[in-house]
Amino acid sequence: MKPFAITLDVGSSLANHTGSWRTVKPVYVDRLPPCNHACPAGENIQAWLYRAEAGDYEAAWRELVKNNPMPAVMGRVCYHPCERACNRKGIDEAVGINSVERFLGDEALRRGWAFDKPATASGKKVLVVGSGPSGLSAAYHLASQGHKVTIFEAGLAAGGMMRFGIPKYRLPREVLDAEIQRILSLGIELRLNAKVTDIRETMTSGGFDAAFLAVGAHRARHAEIPAGDAAHVLDAVSVLRSMEGVEKPMLGRRVVVYGGGNTAIDVARTAKRLGASDAIIVYRRTREKMPAHDFEVEEALQEGVMIKWLSTITEADQSSITVEKMVLDDKGFPQPTGKFETIEADSLVLALGQEVDLSLLDNVPGLELENGTVRVDANMMTGYPGIFAGGDMVPSDRTVTIAVGHGKKAARNIDAWLHGVEFETKKAPLAEFERLNPWYYGDAPKTVRPMLDIIRRQSSFDEVQGGLDEGNALYEARRCLSCGNCFECDNCYGVCPDNAITKLGEGARFAIKYDYCKGCGICATECPCGAIDMVAEEI
């Protein structure tokens, strides 16, 4: 009888034998979901969506506010970069994360959920200058860590640019006020009409151990436009700020706005609501180059706002402005053409950007300023020990979400600095779409949030975008793929041919009995969320 032999190809799956012959083994891993990674506020989005999809909305809200204390505000004004990063886009559409966040925020206000008070007091005092999103976020996190926090606010009311820069049709003031009050209820002292002119003197006289500077960009930039004595030229910051007063700004029937950012869009849409028959935005570049978010541009166009692209204003007088047409050169930059037109206008509003008043830093040594902002290190501390800064005051994009993230990051580093240590963070590898098994997920189109009808949008300051009801919010939360993290679907348990997977109970996930596992890799292949790696067996 001819003997037979088995030839083993160590490069094939046949090499993965049981016991000492196994070359790779499965290991459960946790990866960073792309939504979490993209969130400027550092929210653990996947964690609170997991709670929400189970219907435990209070637990979801409490998980959310570990990082962001204003979900009802953020659910209205955040531009949700998390959704642009969502892996679900590879199947159908991104999960409506921002919609669920707003639902949880509104649910918390409706039910009166409050923050947990700190168990102990640290004995440390921290000064926060500015009550905008960054200042409020820092104050919340510092107070939660047991520090005594005092906010100095130069204005008549808290909220910063959320109140004085975002129109009511995007952010109802009762929502903003309620979330601010919940933050202050942690024992935070708010001093209004308290402008800080010398930060070191204020810290010394108040006995503060550290300070976080979060002064907003409330000063408008201006352009050198020849204007007659009777020309009605205003700045966008003043126009939006005056909307909080009793007397609304007098803009007239024909309003021209000069600029291309979100503030320009807000002013034009506000003008329409104040009764302007014509609200025209003049912008020197194309729509593709416009810094305003595209969906806001589209909403403005729907409401009757007109936009003159590739145009610049050269002169303004009592009843008109002169506009010069531009053309793009071979490098994509706008160049004058010498072709002019006249537009009738009762007022011209300049929306050319904002600056921060840094005069409170005049007597502080060691600071490094850059383009009207103060430079900070990786821990958000300025060049002067104990003085931290964030939000509009530091080099960064200026959004509410980024400001909230700055406040949280600064608070954690302030807490560490006060204790003489450094705050450390570690991030897991990113959960990429290629590791998922999309065939386990059926098509489930994203829920579209309701919008106010055009007529009411043009004639009132009622909120334009509505929220989800409970059924839609639950559906939207359940569209989450749990990228990179086990959600106990039992797939690995069901497909293992060797019964090597053990269920540890709800919330405890699974364990692998390696005495039975032959390293075939079926569990890793069939894991919907890519939470199992096949790693080399240690010999």
C-alpha positions as CSV (number, residue, x, y, z in Angstrom):
1,M,0.0,0.0,0.0
2,K,1.4,3.3,-1.0
3,P,1.7,5.7,1.9
4,F,0.1,9.1,1.6
5,A,1.3,12.4,2.9
6,I,-0.4,15.8,3.7
7,T,1.3,18.9,2.4
8,L,0.5,21.9,4.5
9,D,0.4,25.4,2.9
10,V,1.2,27.7,5.8
11,G,-0.1,30.6,3.8
12,S,-3.6,29.2,3.6
13,S,-6.4,29.0,6.1
14,L,-5.5,25.3,6.6
15,A,-2.6,26.5,8.7
16,N,-4.9,27.7,11.4
17,H,-5.1,24.5,13.4
18,T,-6.4,24.0,16.9
19,G,-4.1,24.3,19.9
20,S,-0.4,24.7,19.3
21,W,-0.9,24.6,15.5
22,R,-3.1,27.7,15.5
23,T,-1.3,30.6,13.9
24,V,-3.8,33.4,14.4
25,K,-6.6,33.9,17.0
26,P,-9.6,36.2,17.3
27,V,-9.5,39.1,19.7
28,Y,-12.3,41.5,20.6
29,V,-11.3,45.1,20.0
30,D,-12.8,48.6,20.4
31,R,-12.2,51.1,17.7
32,L,-13.0,54.9,17.5
33,P,-16.2,55.5,15.4
34,P,-15.7,58.1,12.7
35,C,-18.6,60.2,14.1
36,N,-16.8,60.5,17.5
37,H,-13.5,61.3,15.8
38,A,-15.1,64.1,13.7
39,C,-17.0,65.7,16.6
40,P,-15.3,69.0,17.6
41,A,-17.0,68.7,21.0
42,G,-15.5,65.2,21.6
43,E,-18.9,63.6,22.2
44,N,-19.1,59.8,22.5
45,I,-21.8,59.8,19.9
46,Q,-22.0,56.0,19.5
47,A,-22.4,55.5,23.2
48,W,-25.4,57.8,23.6
49,L,-27.0,56.6,20.3
50,Y,-26.8,53.1,21.8
51,R,-28.7,54.2,24.9
52,A,-31.2,56.1,22.7
53,E,-31.9,53.2,20.4
54,A,-32.8,51.2,23.5
55,G,-35.4,53.9,24.4
56,D,-33.5,54.9,27.6
57,Y,-33.5,58.6,26.7
58,E,-32.3,59.9,30.1
59,A,-29.3,57.6,30.1
60,A,-28.6,58.7,26.5
61,W,-28.8,62.4,27.5
62,R,-26.6,61.8,30.5
63,E,-24.0,60.1,28.3
64,L,-24.2,63.0,25.9
65,V,-23.7,65.8,28.5
66,K,-20.6,64.2,29.8
67,N,-18.9,66.1,26.9
68,N,-21.5,68.7,25.8
69,P,-23.8,70.5,28.3
70,M,-26.0,72.1,25.6
71,P,-27.5,69.4,23.4
72,A,-30.8,71.3,22.7
73,V,-28.7,74.2,21.4
74,M,-26.2,72.0,19.6
75,G,-29.0,70.1,17.9
76,R,-30.1,73.4,16.3
77,V,-26.8,75.2,15.5
78,C,-24.2,72.5,15.0
79,Y,-23.2,71.9,11.4
80,H,-22.8,68.2,12.3
81,P,-19.4,67.2,10.8
82,C,-20.1,63.9,12.5
83,E,-22.6,63.1,9.8
84,R,-20.2,63.9,7.0
85,A,-17.9,61.2,8.5
86,C,-20.6,58.6,9.2
87,N,-19.9,55.2,7.7
88,R,-23.6,54.7,7.0
89,K,-23.2,56.9,4.0
90,G,-21.6,53.8,2.3
91,I,-24.9,52.1,2.5
92,D,-27.5,54.8,2.1
93,E,-27.4,58.0,4.1
94,A,-25.6,59.2,7.3
95,V,-27.4,58.7,10.6
96,G,-29.3,61.8,11.6
97,I,-27.1,62.3,14.7
98,N,-27.9,66.0,15.0
99,S,-31.6,65.2,14.9
100,V,-31.4,62.7,17.7
101,E,-29.2,65.1,19.7
102,R,-31.8,67.8,19.5
103,F,-34.5,65.3,20.5
104,L,-32.6,64.3,23.6
105,G,-31.9,68.0,24.4
106,D,-35.6,69.0,24.1
107,E,-36.7,65.9,26.0
108,A,-34.4,66.9,28.9
109,L,-35.8,70.4,29.0
110,R,-39.4,69.0,28.8
111,R,-38.8,66.6,31.7
112,G,-36.6,68.9,33.8
113,W,-33.5,66.6,33.9
114,A,-30.7,68.3,35.9
115,F,-27.0,67.8,36.1
116,D,-25.5,65.8,38.9
117,K,-23.8,68.0,41.5
118,P,-20.1,67.3,42.3
119,A,-19.6,65.0,45.3
120,T,-16.8,67.1,46.8
121,A,-15.4,70.6,46.5
122,S,-11.8,71.1,45.4
123,G,-11.2,74.4,47.2
124,K,-9.9,76.0,44.0
125,K,-11.4,79.1,42.3
126,V,-11.4,79.5,38.5
127,L,-12.3,82.6,36.6
128,V,-14.1,82.3,33.2
129,V,-14.2,85.4,31.0
130,G,-17.1,85.3,28.6
131,S,-20.3,83.4,28.7
132,G,-20.5,82.2,25.1
133,P,-20.4,78.5,24.2
134,S,-16.7,78.1,25.1
135,G,-17.0,79.9,28.4
136,L,-20.2,78.0,29.4
137,S,-18.7,74.7,28.5
138,A,-15.6,75.3,30.5
139,A,-17.6,76.5,33.5
140,Y,-19.8,73.4,33.4
141,H,-16.9,71.0,33.3
142,L,-14.9,72.9,35.9
143,A,-17.9,73.0,38.2
144,S,-18.6,69.3,37.7
145,Q,-15.0,68.7,38.8
146,G,-15.7,70.5,42.1
147,H,-14.1,73.9,41.4
148,K,-15.7,77.2,42.4
149,V,-16.4,79.0,39.1
150,T,-17.2,82.6,38.4
151,I,-18.1,83.9,35.0
152,F,-17.4,87.5,34.1
153,E,-19.6,88.6,31.2
154,A,-19.3,92.1,29.7
155,G,-22.8,92.0,28.2
156,L,-26.3,92.3,29.6
157,A,-27.1,88.6,29.2
158,A,-25.3,85.3,29.0
159,G,-24.9,83.4,25.7
160,G,-22.3,85.4,23.8
161,M,-22.5,85.0,20.0
162,M,-25.2,82.3,20.5
163,R,-27.5,85.1,21.7
164,F,-26.1,88.1,19.8
165,G,-25.0,86.4,16.6
166,I,-27.5,83.6,15.8
167,P,-31.0,84.7,14.9
168,K,-34.0,83.4,16.8
169,Y,-35.4,81.5,13.8
170,R,-32.3,79.2,14.2
171,L,-32.1,79.3,18.0
172,P,-35.1,80.1,20.0
173,R,-34.1,82.1,23.1
174,E,-36.2,80.0,25.5
175,V,-34.1,77.0,24.6
176,L,-30.8,78.9,25.0
177,D,-31.9,80.4,28.3
178,A,-33.0,77.0,29.7
179,E,-29.7,75.3,28.9
180,I,-27.7,78.2,30.3
181,Q,-29.7,78.2,33.6
182,R,-29.2,74.4,34.0
183,I,-25.4,75.0,33.7
184,L,-25.5,77.9,36.3
185,S,-27.5,75.6,38.7
186,L,-24.3,73.8,39.4
187,G,-23.4,76.7,41.7
188,I,-21.6,78.8,39.0
189,E,-21.7,82.5,39.7
190,L,-22.5,84.8,36.7
191,R,-21.6,88.4,36.8
192,L,-23.2,90.5,34.0
193,N,-22.0,93.9,32.9
194,A,-18.6,92.9,34.2
195,K,-16.0,93.7,31.5
196,V,-12.5,92.5,32.3
197,T,-9.9,95.1,31.4
198,D,-6.8,93.6,33.1
199,I,-6.9,89.8,33.5
200,R,-4.0,89.5,36.0
201,E,-5.5,92.2,38.2
202,T,-8.9,90.6,38.2
203,M,-7.4,87.2,39.0
204,T,-5.3,88.7,41.9
205,S,-8.2,90.7,43.4
206,G,-10.6,87.8,43.2
207,G,-8.2,85.2,44.5
208,F,-8.5,83.0,41.4
209,D,-6.1,80.1,40.9
210,A,-6.6,79.9,37.2
211,A,-8.5,81.6,34.4
212,F,-10.1,80.6,31.1
213,L,-10.5,83.3,28.5
214,A,-13.4,82.9,26.1
215,V,-14.1,86.4,24.8
216,G,-16.2,86.3,21.6
217,A,-15.5,88.0,18.3
218,H,-17.9,90.8,18.8
219,R,-16.0,93.5,16.9
220,A,-16.8,93.9,13.2
221,R,-14.2,94.3,10.5
222,H,-14.7,97.2,8.1
223,A,-13.9,97.8,4.5
224,E,-12.7,101.1,2.9
225,I,-15.8,101.8,0.8
226,P,-16.3,105.4,-0.3
227,A,-19.7,106.5,1.1
228,G,-21.6,109.7,1.1
229,D,-22.5,111.4,4.4
230,A,-26.1,110.3,4.1
231,A,-25.3,106.7,3.2
232,H,-26.8,104.2,5.7
233,V,-23.9,101.8,6.3
234,L,-24.1,99.3,9.2
235,D,-22.1,96.3,10.3
236,A,-23.6,92.8,10.6
237,V,-22.6,92.3,14.3
238,S,-24.5,95.5,15.3
239,V,-27.5,94.5,13.3
240,L,-27.8,91.0,14.8
241,R,-27.1,92.3,18.3
242,S,-29.8,95.0,18.0
243,M,-32.3,92.2,17.3
244,E,-32.1,91.3,21.0
245,G,-33.2,94.8,22.0
246,V,-36.7,96.4,22.1
247,E,-36.2,98.5,19.0
248,K,-35.3,96.6,15.9
249,P,-32.8,97.9,13.4
250,M,-34.1,100.3,10.7
251,L,-32.9,98.7,7.5
252,G,-35.5,99.9,5.0
253,R,-37.1,98.1,2.1
254,R,-34.0,97.5,0.0
255,V,-31.1,96.0,1.9
256,V,-27.7,95.0,0.5
257,V,-25.4,92.8,2.5
258,Y,-21.7,92.7,1.6
259,G,-19.9,89.4,2.5
260,G,-20.2,85.6,1.9
261,G,-20.1,84.0,5.3
262,N,-22.9,82.6,7.5
263,T,-23.3,86.0,9.2
264,A,-24.1,87.6,5.8
265,I,-26.7,84.9,5.2
266,D,-28.2,85.5,8.7
267,V,-28.4,89.3,8.1
268,A,-30.1,88.9,4.7
269,R,-32.6,86.4,6.1
270,T,-33.3,88.7,9.1
271,A,-33.9,91.7,6.7
272,K,-36.5,89.7,4.9
273,R,-38.3,88.9,8.1
274,L,-38.2,92.6,9.1
275,G,-40.1,93.5,6.0
276,A,-37.4,94.1,3.3
277,S,-38.8,93.6,-0.2
278,D,-35.2,93.2,-1.5
279,A,-32.4,91.5,0.4
280,I,-29.3,91.2,-1.8
281,I,-26.0,89.6,-0.9
282,V,-23.0,90.9,-2.8
283,Y,-20.1,88.4,-2.8
284,R,-16.8,88.7,-4.7
285,R,-16.3,85.1,-5.5
286,T,-18.5,82.1,-6.7
287,R,-20.9,80.0,-4.8
288,E,-18.4,77.1,-4.6
289,K,-16.0,79.4,-2.8
290,M,-18.6,80.9,-0.5
291,P,-17.7,80.2,3.2
292,A,-21.4,80.0,4.2
293,H,-22.7,76.5,4.5
294,D,-24.5,75.4,1.4
295,F,-27.8,74.4,3.2
296,E,-28.0,77.9,4.6
297,V,-27.4,79.5,1.2
298,E,-30.2,77.3,-0.2
299,E,-32.6,78.2,2.6
300,A,-31.9,81.9,2.0
301,L,-32.6,81.6,-1.7
302,Q,-35.9,79.8,-0.9
303,E,-36.9,82.7,1.2
304,G,-36.3,85.2,-1.6
305,V,-32.8,86.4,-0.8
306,M,-30.8,87.3,-3.9
307,I,-27.1,86.8,-4.3
308,K,-24.8,88.6,-6.8
309,W,-21.8,86.3,-7.3
310,L,-18.4,87.6,-8.6
311,S,-19.3,91.2,-7.5
312,T,-17.7,93.8,-5.3
313,I,-19.0,97.1,-3.9
314,T,-17.0,100.2,-4.9
315,E,-19.2,103.0,-3.6
316,A,-22.3,103.7,-1.5
317,D,-24.5,106.8,-1.3
318,Q,-27.8,107.7,0.2
319,S,-30.0,105.6,-2.1
320,S,-27.8,103.3,-4.1
321,I,-24.6,101.3,-4.2
322,T,-22.2,100.8,-7.1
323,V,-21.1,97.2,-7.9
324,E,-18.3,96.1,-10.1
325,K,-18.4,92.8,-11.8
326,M,-15.5,90.4,-11.2
327,V,-14.0,87.6,-13.3
328,L,-11.9,84.7,-12.2
329,D,-8.3,84.6,-13.4
330,D,-6.4,81.4,-14.4
331,K,-5.6,80.8,-10.7
332,G,-9.2,81.1,-9.6
333,F,-8.9,84.6,-8.0
334,P,-11.5,87.3,-8.7
335,Q,-10.2,90.3,-10.8
336,P,-12.0,93.6,-11.6
337,T,-13.6,94.0,-15.1
338,G,-14.3,97.7,-15.2
339,K,-18.0,96.9,-15.7
340,F,-20.3,98.6,-13.1
341,E,-23.9,98.5,-12.2
342,T,-26.0,100.5,-9.7
343,I,-28.3,98.9,-7.2
344,E,-30.9,100.8,-5.3
345,A,-30.4,100.4,-1.6
346,D,-31.8,101.9,1.6
347,S,-29.0,100.4,3.7
348,L,-25.7,98.6,3.3
349,V,-24.7,96.0,5.9
350,L,-21.0,94.9,6.0
351,A,-20.5,91.3,7.0
352,L,-16.8,91.0,6.4
353,G,-15.8,89.0,9.6
354,Q,-15.3,89.7,13.2
355,E,-12.4,90.3,15.6
356,V,-11.8,89.7,19.3
357,D,-11.0,92.5,21.8
358,L,-7.7,91.4,23.3
359,S,-7.1,94.5,25.4
360,L,-7.5,92.5,28.6
361,L,-4.2,90.9,27.8
362,D,-2.2,94.1,27.5
363,N,-0.2,93.6,30.7
364,V,0.3,89.9,30.5
365,P,3.9,88.8,29.7
366,G,4.8,85.7,27.7
367,L,1.8,85.8,25.3
368,E,2.1,85.2,21.6
369,L,-0.5,86.8,19.4
370,E,-1.4,85.8,15.9
371,N,-3.8,87.6,13.5
372,G,-5.9,89.0,16.3
373,T,-5.9,85.8,18.4
374,V,-3.7,84.4,21.2
375,R,-1.7,81.2,20.7
376,V,-2.2,78.4,23.1
377,D,-0.3,75.1,23.6
378,A,-1.7,71.6,23.2
379,N,-3.3,72.0,26.7
380,M,-5.1,75.2,25.8
381,M,-2.8,77.2,28.0
382,T,-1.4,80.6,26.9
383,G,2.3,81.6,27.4
384,Y,1.4,82.8,30.9
385,P,1.0,79.9,33.5
386,G,-2.5,79.4,34.7
387,I,-4.2,81.5,32.0
388,F,-6.0,79.3,29.4
389,A,-8.0,80.4,26.3
390,G,-10.3,79.0,23.7
391,G,-13.2,79.7,21.3
392,D,-12.9,82.8,19.1
393,M,-9.8,83.9,21.1
394,V,-7.5,81.2,19.6
395,P,-6.5,80.3,16.0
396,S,-9.3,78.0,14.9
397,D,-12.6,77.9,12.9
398,R,-15.3,79.7,14.7
399,T,-18.3,77.5,15.3
400,V,-20.3,76.8,18.4
401,T,-19.3,73.1,18.4
402,I,-15.6,73.9,18.2
403,A,-16.0,76.5,21.0
404,V,-17.7,73.9,23.2
405,G,-14.9,71.4,22.6
406,H,-12.3,74.1,23.5
407,G,-14.1,74.7,26.8
408,K,-14.2,71.0,27.7
409,K,-10.5,70.5,26.7
410,A,-9.4,73.6,28.7
411,A,-11.4,72.6,31.7
412,R,-9.8,69.1,31.9
413,N,-6.3,70.6,31.5
414,I,-7.1,73.3,34.1
415,D,-8.2,70.7,36.5
416,A,-5.0,68.7,35.8
417,W,-2.8,71.8,36.1
418,L,-4.4,72.7,39.5
419,H,-3.5,69.3,40.7
420,G,0.0,69.4,39.4
421,V,-0.4,66.7,36.8
422,E,-1.0,66.5,33.0
423,F,-4.3,65.3,31.5
424,E,-3.7,62.4,29.1
425,T,-6.0,61.1,26.4
426,K,-5.6,58.0,24.3
427,K,-7.5,57.3,21.1
428,A,-8.2,53.9,19.6
429,P,-7.7,53.2,15.9
430,L,-10.4,54.5,13.6
431,A,-13.3,52.2,12.6
432,E,-13.3,52.2,8.8
433,F,-16.1,51.3,6.5
434,E,-14.0,48.5,4.9
435,R,-14.1,46.6,8.1
436,L,-17.9,46.5,8.3
437,N,-20.2,43.9,6.8
438,P,-22.9,46.1,5.2
439,W,-24.9,43.1,4.0
440,Y,-26.2,42.7,7.5
441,Y,-27.9,46.1,7.3
442,G,-30.9,46.8,5.1
443,D,-31.7,50.1,3.5
444,A,-33.1,52.6,6.0
445,P,-33.3,56.2,4.5
446,K,-32.5,59.1,6.8
447,T,-35.4,60.9,8.4
448,V,-36.0,64.4,7.0
449,R,-36.7,67.0,9.7
450,P,-39.8,69.1,9.1
451,M,-39.4,72.7,7.8
452,L,-41.5,75.7,8.4
453,D,-43.5,76.8,5.3
454,I,-41.9,79.5,3.2
455,I,-44.6,82.2,3.8
456,R,-44.1,82.0,7.6
457,R,-40.3,81.9,7.2
458,Q,-40.4,85.2,5.3
459,S,-42.7,87.0,7.7
460,S,-41.8,85.7,11.2
461,F,-38.9,84.6,13.4
462,D,-40.5,81.3,14.2
463,E,-38.1,78.4,14.2
464,V,-37.4,77.3,10.7
465,Q,-36.4,73.6,11.3
466,G,-38.4,71.4,13.4
467,G,-37.4,68.4,15.5
468,L,-38.2,64.7,15.4
469,D,-40.9,63.0,17.4
470,E,-40.1,60.0,19.6
471,G,-40.8,57.5,16.9
472,N,-38.6,59.1,14.3
473,A,-35.8,59.7,16.9
474,L,-35.9,56.0,17.9
475,Y,-35.8,54.9,14.3
476,E,-32.9,57.3,13.5
477,A,-30.9,56.1,16.5
478,R,-31.3,52.5,15.4
479,R,-29.7,53.3,12.0
480,C,-26.4,53.5,13.8
481,L,-24.0,50.7,12.7
482,S,-22.0,50.6,16.0
483,C,-18.8,50.9,13.9
484,G,-15.8,49.2,15.5
485,N,-17.5,48.2,18.8
486,C,-19.4,45.1,19.8
487,F,-23.1,45.7,20.3
488,E,-23.9,42.0,21.3
489,C,-25.6,41.0,18.1
490,D,-24.7,37.3,18.8
491,N,-23.3,36.8,15.3
492,C,-19.9,35.5,16.6
493,Y,-21.7,33.2,19.0
494,G,-24.0,31.8,16.3
495,V,-21.4,31.3,13.6
496,C,-18.6,29.7,15.6
497,P,-18.3,26.1,14.4
498,D,-16.4,25.0,17.5
499,N,-18.6,26.6,20.2
500,A,-15.7,28.6,21.4
501,I,-17.7,31.8,22.1
502,T,-19.2,32.3,25.5
503,K,-21.9,34.9,26.3
504,L,-21.1,36.8,29.4
505,G,-24.5,38.4,29.9
506,E,-26.1,41.7,29.0
507,G,-23.5,44.5,28.7
508,A,-20.6,42.2,29.4
509,R,-20.2,41.0,25.7
510,F,-18.4,37.7,25.0
511,A,-15.3,35.6,25.8
512,I,-13.4,33.2,23.6
513,K,-12.4,29.8,24.8
514,Y,-9.1,29.4,23.1
515,D,-8.8,25.8,24.0
516,Y,-11.6,25.2,21.5
517,C,-10.9,27.9,18.9
518,K,-9.0,26.7,15.8
519,G,-8.4,30.3,14.5
520,C,-10.7,29.9,11.4
521,G,-11.6,33.6,11.5
522,I,-15.3,33.1,10.7
523,C,-16.3,35.2,13.7
524,A,-14.1,38.1,12.5
525,T,-15.4,37.8,9.0
526,E,-19.1,37.8,10.1
527,C,-18.8,40.5,12.7
528,P,-21.1,43.3,11.3
529,C,-19.2,46.1,13.1
530,G,-15.6,45.0,12.7
531,A,-15.0,44.5,16.4
532,I,-12.9,41.3,16.1
533,D,-9.3,41.2,14.9
534,M,-7.4,38.1,13.9
535,V,-3.9,38.5,15.6
536,A,-0.8,36.4,15.3
537,E,-0.6,33.6,17.9
538,E,2.2,34.0,20.4
539,I,4.5,31.0,20.2
